[in-house]
């Protein structure tokens, strides 16, 4: 049984910790913030590969995660629900390879109708955190700092100093902070997302419209609200709420779904999707990189966590 340290406690970090513990490793999470305070909590969290290159291994991880989330949807306590909806398709050249992972989908005039898991983030992240703790995973809250350019060996030494024990392996699943921990990564960048949550007038079906002329648009109903978005501002590090952006989002979603016209705003949020030229999942010595998922953290989480356990051996 090896000692594995997971850096990061968002949806990827927690899922990796879960699967590593199930595989028999002693797991310790080190993170500077809880899942509820991470970008994972901001996400609409609908199963859909967004802002990530659709390479074969990505699609396979998406398929594995779809299957796992579908099983979890049998238990309402997980916060996972299977919901029907529409992916609007406006361009003939749109890549629809993701549909190979979705058993229930149909090409229609407006795009693709399908049934996918929708995750209610606050409930799901709390459930996942509790499952991880029940598996004996320990957590230390703090910031892992590695001098610029030093990479995997320095990272391992820093983690050992934090937990007071030499790890056998370190998994870096710290979102946007991951690249710096591995000696710098010129391919990583943020994609700013902003959402507004409205009261739910009884909607159950979601809709996404990535090529809306006004900008990225989606409407994702949950039990107590509707997550409406969004933005896809590449390279923007601003996590504050922009009122003008919110007004534009509301105009687009209310045009797309008129039933939202008179619904009050319940809350709002902004976050930075941890994007990369290509999602990175590889082993470097005793360090495993697992980051760069863009807007697909929930969509790839269980599949990529299984890949990490394979790399751990």
FENFENGI-V858019 format. One record per pair of residues at least 24 apart in sequence whose ideal C-beta (glycine too) atoms are under 7 Angstrom apart, sorted by sequence separation. I is the first residue (numbers start at 1). J is the second residue. D is the distance in Angstrom with one decimal. If there is no record, write none. Layout:
I_J_D + I_J_D
This chain:
1_25_6.2 + 7_31_6.9 + 9_33_7.0 + 11_35_6.8 + 86_110_6.1 + 87_111_4.9 + 200_224_6.7 + 1_26_5.7 + 5_30_6.0 + 9_34_6.0 + 10_35_5.7 + 86_111_5.7 + 87_112_4.5 + 200_225_5.6 + 228_253_4.3 + 9_35_5.4 + 155_181_5.3 + 199_225_6.5 + 200_226_5.0 + 281_307_5.8 + 86_113_5.4 + 87_114_6.9 + 155_182_6.8 + 198_225_6.4 + 241_268_5.4 + 10_38_4.1 + 197_225_4.4 + 198_226_4.8 + 283_311_4.7 + 9_38_7.0 + 10_39_6.7 + 11_40_4.2 + 84_113_6.9 + 197_226_6.7 + 241_270_5.6 + 10_40_4.1 + 152_182_6.4 + 197_227_5.6 + 198_228_5.9 + 240_270_6.6 + 84_115_4.9 + 151_182_5.8 + 239_270_5.1 + 83_115_6.9 + 151_183_3.4 + 195_227_5.5 + 196_228_5.2 + 239_271_6.5 + 82_115_5.6 + 83_116_6.9 + 150_183_6.1 + 195_228_6.3 + 215_248_6.9 + 239_272_6.3 + 149_183_5.3 + 195_229_4.3 + 214_248_6.6 + 219_253_5.2 + 226_260_6.7 + 66_101_5.2 + 82_117_5.9 + 83_118_4.6 + 146_181_5.2 + 149_184_6.0 + 194_229_6.8 + 195_230_5.6 + 217_252_4.5 + 237_272_6.6 + 62_98_6.5 + 66_102_6.7 + 148_184_6.5 + 193_229_6.5 + 194_230_6.3 + 217_253_6.2 + 80_117_5.4 + 81_118_5.2 + 144_181_6.2 + 193_230_5.2 + 194_231_4.8 + 215_252_6.8 + 219_256_6.3 + 59_97_6.2 + 63_101_3.8 + 193_231_5.6 + 214_252_4.8 + 219_257_5.0 + 59_98_6.6 + 62_101_4.9 + 80_119_5.4 + 192_231_5.9 + 217_256_5.9 + 79_119_6.1 + 212_252_6.1 + 54_95_5.7 + 59_100_6.4 + 79_120_4.0 + 191_232_5.6 + 192_233_3.9 + 225_266_5.2 + 59_101_6.1 + 191_233_6.6 + 54_97_5.2 + 191_234_5.4 + 54_98_6.3 + 73_117_6.0 + 79_123_3.0 + 80_124_6.2 + 192_236_3.9 + 79_124_3.8 + 189_234_6.5 + 190_235_6.6 + 78_124_6.0 + 189_235_5.6 + 190_236_6.5 + 192_238_6.2 + 70_117_6.1 + 190_237_5.6 + 194_241_6.7 + 209_256_6.4 + 69_117_3.7 + 79_127_6.1 + 194_242_6.6 + 49_98_5.0 + 78_127_5.1 + 207_256_6.2 + 77_127_6.2 + 196_246_5.2 + 207_257_6.7 + 66_117_6.7 + 194_245_5.3 + 194_246_6.9 + 196_249_5.7 + 196_250_6.4 + 194_249_6.9 + 203_259_6.4 + 201_259_5.1 + 201_260_7.0 + 198_260_5.8 + 201_263_5.7 + 199_263_4.6 + 198_263_4.2 + 199_264_5.3 + 198_264_6.8 + 198_265_6.1 + 199_266_5.8 + 48_116_6.6 + 198_266_6.4 + 47_116_4.1 + 196_265_5.8 + 197_266_4.9 + 46_116_6.3 + 47_117_4.5 + 197_267_4.6 + 197_268_6.7 + 46_118_5.1 + 196_268_4.7 + 45_118_6.8 + 195_268_6.8 + 45_119_3.8 + 195_269_5.6 + 45_121_5.0 + 194_270_4.4 + 193_270_6.7 + 43_121_6.1 + 192_270_6.7 + 193_271_5.5 + 41_121_5.2 + 192_272_5.9 + 193_273_5.6 + 40_121_6.5 + 41_122_6.7 + 190_272_4.0 + 191_273_4.1 + 190_273_6.7 + 41_125_6.4 + 191_275_4.8 + 40_125_6.3 + 190_275_6.7 + 36_122_6.8 + 189_275_5.5 + 118_206_6.5 + 188_276_4.9 + 36_125_6.1 + 187_276_5.1 + 35_125_4.2 + 187_277_4.1 + 35_129_6.1 + 176_272_5.9 + 176_274_4.4 + 175_274_3.8 + 118_220_6.2 + 120_222_4.9 + 120_223_6.2 + 191_294_6.4 + 188_292_6.2 + 191_295_6.9 + 182_287_7.0 + 182_289_6.1 + 29_137_6.1 + 18_128_6.8 + 27_137_4.5 + 28_138_5.0 + 29_139_4.5 + 30_140_5.0 + 31_141_6.5 + 32_142_6.5 + 32_143_4.4 + 178_289_6.7 + 28_140_6.8 + 30_142_6.4 + 15_128_6.9 + 18_131_6.0 + 22_135_6.7 + 178_291_3.7 + 11_125_6.8 + 14_128_4.9 + 18_132_5.2 + 21_135_3.9 + 30_144_5.9 + 14_129_6.1 + 17_132_5.1 + 21_136_6.4 + 172_287_6.4 + 21_137_5.3 + 170_286_6.6 + 172_288_7.0 + 175_291_6.3 + 18_135_6.6 + 169_286_5.0 + 170_287_4.9 + 171_288_4.7 + 172_289_5.3 + 173_290_4.5 + 174_291_6.7 + 14_132_5.5 + 168_286_6.6 + 172_290_6.6 + 173_291_6.1 + 88_207_6.7 + 169_288_6.5 + 171_290_5.9 + 172_291_6.3 + 17_137_5.0 + 85_205_4.9 + 88_208_6.6 + 91_211_5.9 + 83_204_6.4 + 84_205_5.4 + 85_206_3.6 + 86_207_4.8 + 87_208_5.3 + 88_209_4.0 + 90_211_4.2 + 83_205_6.7 + 85_207_5.7 + 83_206_5.8 + 30_159_6.4 + 156_286_6.2 + 156_287_6.6 + 30_162_5.7 + 152_284_4.9 + 155_287_6.1 + 30_163_6.8 + 152_285_5.1 + 28_163_5.4 + 152_287_4.1 + 39_175_6.4 + 7_144_5.4 + 171_308_5.8 + 51_191_5.6 + 169_312_5.7 + 42_193_6.6 + 44_195_6.7 + 42_195_6.5 + 5_159_5.0 + 16_171_5.5 + 16_173_5.3 + 5_163_6.4 + 13_173_4.3 + 46_206_5.9 + 48_208_6.5 + 12_173_4.3 + 3_165_6.4 + 5_167_4.4 + 4_167_6.6 + 7_170_6.5 + 3_167_5.0 + 4_168_6.6 + 7_171_6.9 + 3_168_4.9 + 4_169_5.0 + 5_170_4.9 + 6_171_4.7 + 7_172_5.1 + 8_173_4.0 + 10_175_5.8 + 2_168_3.8 + 7_173_6.6 + 8_174_3.7 + 2_169_6.3 + 4_171_6.5 + 6_173_6.0 + 7_174_4.9 + 8_175_6.3 + 7_181_6.7 + 44_218_6.1 + 46_220_5.2 + 44_220_4.3 + 119_298_5.4 + 51_232_6.9 + 44_227_4.2 + 44_229_6.2 + 58_279_6.1 + 51_273_5.9 + 55_278_6.9 + 51_275_5.5 + 53_278_5.1 + 53_279_6.8 + 42_269_4.6 + 52_279_5.5 + 42_270_6.9 + 42_271_3.6 + 39_271_3.7 + 39_272_5.8 + 39_273_6.5 + 65_299_6.0 + 68_302_4.0 + 65_300_5.8 + 65_301_5.7 + 62_299_5.5 + 65_302_4.3 + 62_300_5.8 + 64_302_5.9 + 65_303_4.6 + 61_300_4.5 + 64_303_3.5 + 63_303_6.9 + 52_293_5.9 + 62_303_6.3 + 52_294_4.3 + 58_300_6.6 + 61_303_2.9 + 64_306_6.2 + 51_294_3.2 + 60_303_6.5 + 61_304_4.9 + 50_294_6.4 + 51_295_4.2 + 52_296_4.3 + 50_295_3.6 + 51_296_6.8 + 50_296_5.7 + 61_307_6.6 + 49_296_4.8 + 49_299_5.3 + 47_298_6.9 + 48_299_6.1 + 47_299_5.2 + 45_298_4.6 + 43_297_7.0 + 43_298_6.3 + 40_297_6.1 + 16_290_6.3 + 12_290_6.2 + 12_293_6.6 + 12_297_5.5 + 11_297_4.9 + 15_301_4.3 + 19_305_4.1 + 23_309_4.5 + 10_297_6.7 + 11_298_5.6 + 15_302_6.0 + 18_305_6.8 + 19_306_6.0 + 25_312_6.5 + 20_308_6.9 + 12_301_5.8 + 16_305_4.6 + 19_308_7.0 + 20_309_5.8 + 23_312_7.0 + 11_301_5.2 + 15_305_4.3 + 19_309_5.1 + 12_304_6.9 + 16_308_5.1 + 20_312_6.4 + 4_312_6.4
